[in-house]
Amino acid sequence: MYVPLALPVRIGGSMLIKPSINVLVVEDDIAVMQKCRELLLNEGHRVRTAESVEEALEIIQKHRADVDMLLLSLELQRGGSMMLIETLQKARAEILIMAMSAQCQEEAVDAIHAGAYDCIRKTFTPARFSIKMDRAIEAFRLRRQMGVIRKERQAALTRVEHDGNLLAVLNSFSDGLVVTDWKTNVVLVNDAAAHLFELKGKEIYGRPVSSCLKSDELLSLFVRAMKSDSSLATLMAGEEPIVKASGKTLRVHVDPVRDDAGTAIGAVALFHDVTKVTAMDKLRADFLSMVSHELKAPLSSLLMQISVIHDGLAGGLTEKQADLLGKAKEKTKGMITLVNDILDYRRIEEGKSIQKIETIDLADTLGRTVKLMGLSAEEKQITIKAHIADDLPAFSGDSGGIEAIFVNLISNAIKYTAKGGTVEVSLNQAGKDIRFKVVDNGIGMPQEYLDRIFEKFFRIKTEETKSISGSGLGLSIVKGIVDAHNGSIHVESKVGEGTTMIVSLPFQR
């Protein structure tokens, strides 16, 4: 039996009505479930419980109107929590998901990325539980209100096509313009866009943008723009990706269309045809690749000759001569690294980051890499600790690419960690992924740069980093190889505390 709809709360001398909602608690630890249930009932909410994902899905299907929020354990013995989150997201079910976990660490990050609102530790106090739930309930209430507003006001966009003067102005643009409503259905297309995508007639109006533009990448940009009032806002800011569609190369800029209340009720996209410019860029890139390839052999030969002299194999050297040759040797090594990085990045740009698919022993590959990087670590008196799980599942991928991931990330950790520091490396199974993690206690990175570190040639320039050499291509290469293996890479960092890099590679594809 449900409790009353709302619970009166006295604040000062007045009575306020605290809104209540329908909560489904999914937890197989009976003690935790009962604690959550009691706290929610005390707050005046209506509560159902389930001990498995299957039971939760059955309740949602049979009593959809009675489920506003899901309080979901990420540690169900029979598993399936992530599957449930993804299922509800795909179904666009307007259910707010609050995750629960013992620690709220990596599994919580995965859940939030999949669509959960937040995570609460199972060791919560009643006060902490109340604060977290109140925030989530307020978010749910706002989402529902915004949904109503969207439905009421989306018709405002459709009036654009009936304004002849405005339409004439838009048709004068040399760039293509497409406007959609909040459901990503086409509302307006100017003449330039119709020409770009070979669209004819007004029958395209009201159709999903995906059926008109026929590009999953373009559709994702519209969807992200509609969600730009969330954590994706910073990722969308100033973004102008290059997309291939309809046999053309387009620079795309997508922004949300907002009503007077600031609610996103649609999206507008500008398409600039850069096919010819891209062809010139490719010509320049091919030239750079050719020059780099031609430089590789003579630089390697030069390094070998300098090493022979520096090591005294061609006769004795004075202290000054040895010092100068040592510097020349390091500079030549840096040039060879840059040339190799450019060639590797060109392969990624050309879609050739995977040379050969084969079964790889990741534990053995990482073990050899850690030994190889041990020499660099010893020079800085840095301790490398490796934690490699036993019985890792078989992994199919490009051995050279995987080794490049290990080398680049461990090398970076060593470079940006001061003498006497520690670098911890781990490799283990996480669900359907194999997770590689590198944790250092080095100088760390400012938060505002974390979204840019995978850009080519981007380097953070501070007092601590100006003396550290590098091409700025290493992390771009890592990202390209990870993407080619359908994986993901996540970075966490704090200035003065260190950096954590997490690579997840699916072993089931």
DRENFITI-578569 format. One line per 8 residues: number of its first residue (from 1); their letters; for each residue x, y, z of C-alpha. Coordinates in nm, 4 decimals. Layout:
BEGIN
NUM = A = X,Y,Z; ...
***
This chain:
BEGIN
1 = MYVPLALP = 0.0000,0.0000,0.0000; 0.1350,0.3416,-0.0995; 0.1921,0.6253,0.1430; 0.0289,0.9679,0.0789; 0.1289,1.1616,-0.2335; 0.3247,1.4319,-0.0514; 0.4621,1.4916,0.2945; 0.3982,1.8263,0.4731
9 = VRIGGSML = 0.7169,1.9881,0.6036; 0.7245,2.2827,0.8434; 0.9877,2.5483,0.7654; 0.9813,2.8507,0.9922; 0.6171,2.9331,1.0491; 0.4801,2.7967,0.7217; 0.3896,2.4539,0.5869; 0.5480,2.3436,0.2566
17 = IKPSINVL = 0.4568,2.0392,0.0501; 0.7631,1.8272,-0.0247; 0.7037,1.6558,-0.3632; 0.7066,1.2775,-0.3611; 0.7856,1.0380,-0.6446; 0.7738,0.6670,-0.7288; 1.1053,0.4923,-0.6575; 1.2044,0.1388,-0.7581
25 = VVEDDIAV = 1.4914,0.0074,-0.5397; 1.6900,-0.2691,-0.7123; 1.9199,-0.4347,-0.4558; 1.9829,-0.7969,-0.3542; 2.1419,-0.7058,-0.0202; 1.8281,-0.7140,0.1941; 1.9760,-0.4951,0.4688; 2.0673,-0.2180,0.2243
33 = MQKCRELL = 1.7325,-0.2518,0.0464; 1.5364,-0.2194,0.3706; 1.7417,0.0793,0.4815; 1.6757,0.2580,0.1499; 1.3074,0.1679,0.1612; 1.2599,0.3003,0.5145; 1.4387,0.6277,0.4437; 1.2384,0.6837,0.1241
41 = LNEGHRVR = 0.9067,0.6034,0.2948; 0.9946,0.8420,0.5776; 1.0387,1.1147,0.3150; 0.6905,1.0451,0.1794; 0.7900,0.8646,-0.1404; 0.6200,0.5586,-0.2876; 0.8555,0.2599,-0.3014; 0.8731,-0.0701,-0.4877
49 = TAESVEEA = 1.1617,-0.3165,-0.4538; 1.3289,-0.5742,-0.6764; 1.6182,-0.8132,-0.6099; 1.7313,-0.8606,-0.9723; 1.7415,-0.6860,-1.3087; 1.4828,-0.9289,-1.4473; 1.2387,-0.8466,-1.1666; 1.3022,-0.4741,-1.2146
57 = LEIIQKHR = 1.2306,-0.4932,-1.5896; 0.9067,-0.6808,-1.5215; 0.7926,-0.4114,-1.2782; 0.8835,-0.1331,-1.5225; 0.6944,-0.3049,-1.8057; 0.3830,-0.3727,-1.5983; 0.3789,-0.0562,-1.3885; 0.5606,0.2029,-1.6030
65 = ADVDMLLL = 0.3574,0.4928,-1.4601; 0.4608,0.3897,-1.1084; 0.8387,0.4204,-1.1692; 0.9911,0.7691,-1.1754; 1.3332,0.6859,-1.0330; 1.5530,0.3769,-1.0190; 1.7811,0.3321,-0.7159; 2.0070,0.0685,-0.8725
73 = SLELQRGG = 2.2840,-0.1374,-0.7128; 2.5887,-0.1807,-0.9383; 2.6905,-0.4937,-0.7450; 2.3997,-0.7313,-0.7998; 2.5152,-1.0918,-0.7625; 2.3483,-1.1894,-1.0912; 2.4833,-0.8761,-1.2646; 2.3096,-0.6866,-1.5434
81 = SMMLIETL = 2.3051,-0.3387,-1.3875; 2.4826,-0.1745,-1.6830; 2.2578,-0.3614,-1.9249; 1.9506,-0.2220,-1.7466; 2.0851,0.1354,-1.7646; 2.1633,0.0991,-2.1352; 1.8240,-0.0598,-2.2063; 1.6369,0.2279,-2.0412
89 = QKARAEIL = 1.8524,0.4836,-2.2256; 1.7888,0.3199,-2.5639; 1.4159,0.3073,-2.4902; 1.4316,0.6796,-2.3964; 1.2427,0.5920,-2.0794; 1.2020,0.9053,-1.8700; 1.3281,0.7304,-1.5578; 1.6046,0.8954,-1.3557
97 = IMAMSAQC = 1.8682,0.6413,-1.2488; 2.0608,0.6788,-0.9222; 2.3377,0.4207,-0.8876; 2.4532,0.2606,-0.5617; 2.7945,0.1071,-0.4995; 3.0256,0.0194,-0.2134; 3.2946,0.2633,-0.3316; 3.1463,0.4607,-0.6275
105 = QEEAVDAI = 3.4722,0.4466,-0.8227; 3.5317,0.3152,-1.1769; 3.2029,0.1257,-1.1931; 3.0221,0.4483,-1.1005; 3.2022,0.6416,-1.3755; 3.0922,0.3756,-1.6274; 2.7335,0.3937,-1.5010; 2.7215,0.7739,-1.5215
113 = HAGAYDCI = 2.8660,0.7636,-1.8732; 2.5929,0.5132,-1.9646; 2.3177,0.7439,-1.8357; 2.2962,0.7291,-1.4563; 2.2511,1.0652,-1.2813; 2.4871,1.0066,-0.9869; 2.6164,0.7417,-0.7474; 2.5646,0.7031,-0.3732
121 = RKTFTPAR = 2.7821,0.4870,-0.1481; 2.6064,0.2031,0.0336; 2.7716,0.3166,0.3555; 2.5585,0.6331,0.3497; 2.4253,0.8037,0.6604; 2.0571,0.9067,0.6631; 2.1602,1.2719,0.6208; 2.3869,1.1963,0.3244
129 = FSIKMDRA = 2.1190,0.9770,0.1670; 1.8630,1.2551,0.2020; 2.0943,1.5145,0.0416; 2.1775,1.2912,-0.2536; 1.8177,1.1849,-0.3122; 1.6835,1.5392,-0.2814; 1.9235,1.6498,-0.5554; 1.8219,1.3615,-0.7779
137 = IEAFRLRR = 1.4509,1.4226,-0.7192; 1.4937,1.7916,-0.8010; 1.6738,1.6917,-1.1235; 1.3895,1.4530,-1.2091; 1.1294,1.7220,-1.1442; 1.3145,1.9726,-1.3616; 1.3529,1.7188,-1.6431; 0.9816,1.6467,-1.6384
145 = QMGVIRKE = 0.8960,2.0166,-1.6432; 1.1356,2.0750,-1.9310; 0.9765,1.7898,-2.1222; 0.6357,1.9517,-2.0898; 0.7754,2.2876,-2.1996; 0.9478,2.1301,-2.4998; 0.6271,1.9692,-2.6175; 0.4337,2.2916,-2.5731
153 = RQAALTRV = 0.6827,2.5138,-2.7508; 0.8410,2.3003,-3.0224; 0.5763,2.4282,-3.2643; 0.7526,2.7670,-3.2554; 1.0235,2.6308,-3.4875; 0.7766,2.5283,-3.7555; 0.6689,2.8896,-3.8080; 1.0064,2.9720,-3.9674
161 = EHDGNLLA = 0.9223,2.8109,-4.3034; 0.6088,3.0260,-4.3336; 0.8058,3.3512,-4.3018; 0.8956,3.4272,-4.6650; 1.1436,3.7058,-4.5889; 1.3343,3.5023,-4.3322; 1.3442,3.2022,-4.5644; 1.4829,3.4218,-4.8447
169 = VLNSFSDG = 1.7636,3.5365,-4.6143; 1.8489,3.1806,-4.5144; 1.8492,3.0683,-4.8787; 2.1072,3.3373,-4.9545; 2.3634,3.1597,-4.7325; 2.6431,2.9846,-4.9211; 2.6666,2.7345,-4.6346; 2.4072,2.4648,-4.5819
177 = LVVTDWKT = 2.1659,2.5139,-4.2910; 1.9447,2.2486,-4.1305; 1.7096,2.3061,-3.8359; 1.5482,2.0250,-3.6346; 1.2997,2.0113,-3.3498; 1.3742,1.8543,-3.0104; 1.3058,1.5063,-3.1535; 1.5663,1.5667,-3.4298
185 = NVVLVNDA = 1.2954,1.5847,-3.6981; 1.3704,1.8240,-3.9851; 1.1974,2.1618,-3.9590; 1.3908,2.3704,-4.2118; 1.6469,2.3153,-4.4882; 1.7903,2.6009,-4.6951; 1.8791,2.5697,-5.0648; 2.2521,2.5182,-5.0001
193 = AAHLFELK = 2.1847,2.2228,-4.7673; 1.9333,2.0754,-5.0127; 2.2041,2.0888,-5.2816; 2.4730,1.9424,-5.0521; 2.2619,1.6433,-4.9477; 2.0567,1.6136,-5.2696; 1.7252,1.6749,-5.0933; 1.4153,1.7547,-5.2945
201 = GKEIYGRP = 1.0751,1.8936,-5.2046; 0.9089,1.9739,-4.8740; 0.8353,1.6088,-4.8027; 1.1589,1.6026,-4.6022; 0.9979,1.8261,-4.3379; 0.8927,1.6310,-4.0316; 1.1188,1.3369,-4.1183; 1.4047,1.2293,-3.8879
209 = VSSCLKSD = 1.7281,1.4079,-3.9748; 1.9009,1.0680,-3.9929; 1.6895,0.9698,-4.2954; 1.7809,1.2937,-4.4767; 2.1519,1.3297,-4.3997; 2.2243,0.9544,-4.3771; 2.5224,0.9873,-4.1462; 2.5421,0.8443,-3.7950
217 = ELLSLFVR = 2.8168,1.0937,-3.7123; 2.5998,1.3914,-3.8114; 2.3042,1.2504,-3.6168; 2.5227,1.2205,-3.3045; 2.6111,1.5909,-3.3330; 2.2418,1.6882,-3.3355; 2.1705,1.4624,-3.0374; 2.4661,1.6042,-2.8437
225 = AMKSDSSL = 2.3516,1.9596,-2.9172; 2.0104,1.8763,-2.7729; 2.1857,1.7535,-2.4581; 2.4161,2.0553,-2.4335; 2.2472,2.1648,-2.1118; 2.4155,1.8661,-1.9465; 2.7786,1.7687,-1.8881; 2.8330,1.7627,-2.2660
233 = ATLMAGEE = 2.8125,2.1439,-2.2838; 3.1868,2.1957,-2.2438; 3.2593,1.9342,-2.5101; 3.0304,2.1073,-2.7599; 3.1690,2.4574,-2.7010; 3.3416,2.5828,-3.0157; 3.3416,2.2361,-3.1731; 3.3562,2.2271,-3.5537
241 = PIVKASGK = 3.4287,1.8666,-3.6488; 3.5145,1.7544,-4.0014; 3.2640,1.4946,-4.1251; 3.2440,1.2957,-4.4468; 2.8900,1.2731,-4.5838; 2.7296,1.2400,-4.9293; 3.0733,1.2066,-5.0886; 3.1844,1.5443,-4.9500
249 = TLRVHVDP = 3.3994,1.6644,-4.6628; 3.2093,1.9080,-4.4431; 3.2996,2.1294,-4.1500; 2.9986,2.1166,-3.9187; 2.8848,2.3497,-3.6411; 2.5763,2.2443,-3.4425; 2.4111,2.4506,-3.1673; 2.0916,2.4056,-2.9648
257 = VRDDAGTA = 1.7934,2.6332,-3.0339; 1.6560,2.7654,-2.7047; 1.3254,2.9207,-2.6085; 1.2775,3.2188,-2.3762; 1.3238,2.9964,-2.0713; 1.6609,2.8706,-2.2016; 1.5285,2.5230,-2.2784; 1.6691,2.3465,-2.5868
265 = IGAVALFH = 1.3730,2.2999,-2.8241; 1.5704,2.2128,-3.1346; 1.9086,2.2274,-3.3049; 2.0559,2.4267,-3.5927; 2.3522,2.3075,-3.8009; 2.5745,2.4914,-4.0477; 2.7627,2.2877,-4.3098; 3.0650,2.4317,-4.4887
273 = DVTKVTAM = 3.1995,2.2290,-4.7830; 3.5766,2.1896,-4.7338; 3.6289,1.9073,-4.9827; 3.8850,2.1027,-5.1888; 4.0612,2.2376,-4.8804; 4.0822,1.8863,-4.7368; 4.2375,1.7616,-5.0603; 4.5118,2.0253,-5.0250
281 = DKLRADFL = 4.5602,1.9299,-4.6581; 4.6045,1.5677,-4.7626; 4.8624,1.6722,-5.0209; 5.0578,1.8607,-4.7546; 5.0239,1.5709,-4.5086; 5.1452,1.3228,-4.7718; 5.4442,1.5477,-4.8403; 5.5239,1.5641,-4.4667
289 = SMVSHELK = 5.4935,1.1878,-4.4433; 5.7282,1.1413,-4.7403; 5.9884,1.3803,-4.5956; 5.9652,1.2088,-4.2547; 6.0144,0.8692,-4.4142; 6.3191,0.9925,-4.6044; 6.4655,1.1412,-4.2837; 6.4264,0.8247,-4.0784
297 = APLSSLLM = 6.7151,0.6248,-4.2306; 6.9823,0.9000,-4.2256; 6.8874,1.0038,-3.8712; 6.9209,0.6445,-3.7510; 7.2591,0.6201,-3.9202; 7.3664,0.9522,-3.7626; 7.2586,0.8312,-3.4167; 7.4602,0.5116,-3.4555
305 = QISVIHDG = 7.7738,0.7029,-3.5581; 7.7398,0.9560,-3.2737; 7.6916,0.6682,-3.0286; 8.0078,0.4956,-3.1505; 8.2136,0.8111,-3.0938; 8.0397,0.9029,-2.7652; 8.0979,0.5565,-2.6203; 8.4714,0.5858,-2.6923
313 = LAGGLTEK = 8.4830,0.3116,-2.9558; 8.6613,0.5473,-3.1992; 8.9141,0.6802,-2.9486; 8.9268,0.8732,-2.6250; 8.7311,1.1955,-2.5661; 8.7778,1.4934,-2.3415; 8.5069,1.5639,-2.0845; 8.3813,1.8610,-2.2918
321 = QADLLGKA = 8.3679,1.6537,-2.6126; 8.1780,1.3734,-2.4373; 7.9273,1.6256,-2.2980; 7.8649,1.7854,-2.6395; 7.8278,1.4481,-2.8120; 7.5912,1.3329,-2.5365; 7.3653,1.6316,-2.6028; 7.3836,1.5704,-2.9796
329 = KEKTKGMI = 7.2894,1.2060,-2.9177; 6.9810,1.3006,-2.7145; 6.8710,1.5594,-2.9736; 6.9053,1.3024,-3.2521; 6.6986,1.0533,-3.0493; 6.4333,1.3225,-3.0115; 6.4300,1.3825,-3.3887; 6.3900,1.0096,-3.4564
337 = TLVNDILD = 6.1030,0.9932,-3.2061; 5.9337,1.2883,-3.3772; 5.9728,1.1277,-3.7208; 5.8297,0.7981,-3.5909; 5.5397,0.9816,-3.4255; 5.4560,1.1659,-3.7483; 5.4615,0.8417,-3.9471; 5.2458,0.6658,-3.6842
345 = YRRIEEGK = 4.9957,0.9519,-3.6802; 4.9728,0.9530,-4.0611; 4.8871,0.5828,-4.0530; 4.6082,0.6573,-3.8030; 4.4738,0.9428,-4.0193; 4.4676,0.7056,-4.3164; 4.2784,0.4433,-4.1159; 4.5809,0.2122,-4.1071
353 = SIQKIETI = 4.6392,0.2135,-3.7310; 4.5717,-0.1619,-3.7253; 4.8314,-0.3422,-3.9354; 4.7520,-0.7027,-3.8430; 4.4928,-0.8674,-3.6183; 4.6305,-1.1514,-3.4085; 4.5883,-1.3079,-3.0661; 4.7981,-1.1138,-2.8154
361 = DLADTLGR = 4.9197,-1.2126,-2.4697; 4.8579,-0.8740,-2.3065; 5.0168,-0.9772,-1.9771; 5.3398,-1.0754,-2.1527; 5.3386,-0.7594,-2.3688; 5.2903,-0.5335,-2.0652; 5.5503,-0.7233,-1.8654; 5.8119,-0.6736,-2.1391
369 = TVKLMGLS = 5.7157,-0.3045,-2.1718; 5.7561,-0.2441,-1.7979; 6.1045,-0.4012,-1.8089; 6.1930,-0.1887,-2.1115; 6.0777,0.1316,-1.9404; 6.2617,0.0310,-1.6221; 6.5831,0.1885,-1.7480; 6.4186,0.5293,-1.7920
377 = AEEKQITI = 6.2605,0.4985,-1.4488; 6.5912,0.4112,-1.2817; 6.7555,0.7246,-1.4223; 6.4951,0.9332,-1.2336; 6.4886,0.7032,-0.9294; 6.1214,0.6290,-0.9998; 5.9639,0.3072,-0.8754; 5.7417,0.1188,-1.1198
385 = KAHIADDL = 5.4883,-0.1177,-0.9628; 5.3052,-0.3587,-1.1934; 4.9847,-0.5429,-1.1018; 4.8919,-0.7872,-1.3786; 4.5934,-1.0156,-1.3224; 4.6208,-1.3889,-1.3880; 4.4093,-1.5736,-1.6457; 4.3241,-1.2693,-1.8587
393 = PAFSGDSG = 4.0902,-1.3574,-2.1496; 4.2299,-1.3915,-2.4996; 4.2574,-1.0597,-2.6822; 4.2686,-1.0055,-3.0580; 4.4286,-0.6879,-3.1882; 4.7330,-0.5256,-3.3420; 5.0370,-0.6152,-3.1326; 5.2388,-0.3118,-3.2439
401 = GIEAIFVN = 4.9521,-0.0782,-3.1644; 4.8884,-0.2269,-2.8201; 5.2580,-0.2053,-2.7356; 5.2549,0.1610,-2.8497; 4.9702,0.2296,-2.6025; 5.1662,0.0745,-2.3159; 5.4936,0.2495,-2.4074; 5.3411,0.5950,-2.4585
409 = LISNAIKY = 5.1368,0.6016,-2.1385; 5.4092,0.4579,-1.9147; 5.6705,0.6856,-2.0765; 5.4502,0.9909,-2.0125; 5.3988,0.8898,-1.6497; 5.7757,0.8644,-1.6005; 5.8482,1.1929,-1.7816; 5.5973,1.3928,-1.5782
417 = TAKGGTVE = 5.6861,1.2421,-1.2383; 5.9628,1.3954,-1.0280; 6.2626,1.2029,-0.8962; 6.1721,0.9543,-0.6253; 5.8130,0.9247,-0.7444; 5.6007,0.6187,-0.8158; 5.4266,0.4878,-1.1260; 5.1709,0.2081,-1.0811
425 = VSLNQAGK = 5.0610,-0.0029,-1.3767; 4.7725,-0.2503,-1.3682; 4.6018,-0.4839,-1.6153; 4.2812,-0.6683,-1.5297; 3.9434,-0.7771,-1.6617; 3.6474,-0.5399,-1.6082; 3.3261,-0.6906,-1.7425; 3.3654,-0.7376,-2.1182
433 = DIRFKVVD = 3.6732,-0.5148,-2.1233; 4.0380,-0.5546,-2.0404; 4.1355,-0.2472,-1.8425; 4.4869,-0.1006,-1.8485; 4.5587,0.1676,-1.5900; 4.8610,0.3898,-1.5317; 4.8696,0.5954,-1.2103; 5.1487,0.8378,-1.1228
441 = NGIGMPQE = 5.2070,1.0884,-0.8413; 5.3631,1.3432,-1.0748; 5.2940,1.7082,-1.1510; 4.9384,1.6500,-1.2764; 4.7393,1.8588,-1.5256; 4.5035,2.1569,-1.4876; 4.1379,2.0555,-1.5358; 4.0845,2.3001,-1.8231
449 = YLDRIFEK = 4.3343,2.1102,-2.0408; 4.1972,1.7571,-1.9940; 3.9631,1.7846,-2.2949; 4.2511,1.8864,-2.5240; 4.5333,1.6503,-2.4375; 4.4435,1.4094,-2.7216; 4.4724,1.6813,-2.9884; 4.7719,1.6451,-3.2194
457 = FFRIKTEE = 5.0746,1.8590,-3.1302; 4.9001,1.9892,-2.8151; 5.1300,2.0235,-2.5140; 5.0623,2.1829,-2.1761; 5.3142,2.4627,-2.1277; 5.3940,2.5411,-1.7661; 5.7098,2.6026,-1.5644; 5.7188,2.2335,-1.4756
465 = TKSISGSG = 5.6810,2.1078,-1.8362; 5.8915,2.3517,-2.0406; 6.2076,2.1438,-1.9915; 6.0360,1.8135,-2.0863; 6.0800,1.7183,-2.4520; 5.8051,1.5680,-2.6650; 5.6270,1.5943,-3.0000; 5.2739,1.6383,-2.8670
473 = LGLSIVKG = 5.1631,1.3405,-3.0792; 5.1935,1.0551,-2.8292; 4.8445,1.0781,-2.6777; 4.6888,1.1445,-3.0213; 4.8457,0.8194,-3.1407; 4.7209,0.6349,-2.8303; 4.3662,0.7686,-2.8835; 4.3718,0.6639,-3.2495
481 = IVDAHNGS = 4.4848,0.3103,-3.1676; 4.2320,0.2765,-2.8830; 3.9496,0.3957,-3.1114; 4.0580,0.1510,-3.3816; 4.0171,-0.1305,-3.1265; 3.6680,0.0011,-3.0309; 3.7998,0.0932,-2.6882; 3.7894,0.4041,-2.4731
489 = IHVESKVG = 4.0399,0.6123,-2.2775; 3.9649,0.8135,-1.9649; 4.1915,1.0593,-1.7830; 4.1801,1.1932,-1.4275; 4.4337,1.4440,-1.3001; 4.4981,1.7015,-1.0277; 4.7797,1.9531,-1.0268; 5.0475,1.8491,-0.7788
497 = EGTTMIVS = 4.8855,1.5110,-0.7085; 4.9314,1.3101,-1.0272; 4.7486,1.1619,-1.3232; 4.5500,0.8443,-1.3896; 4.5054,0.7074,-1.7423; 4.2507,0.4285,-1.7928; 4.2255,0.2379,-2.1223; 3.9360,-0.0051,-2.1699
505 = LPFQR = 3.9678,-0.2526,-2.4583; 3.6778,-0.4893,-2.5362; 3.7924,-0.8488,-2.5771; 3.4495,-0.9472,-2.7176; 3.3727,-0.7649,-3.0427
***
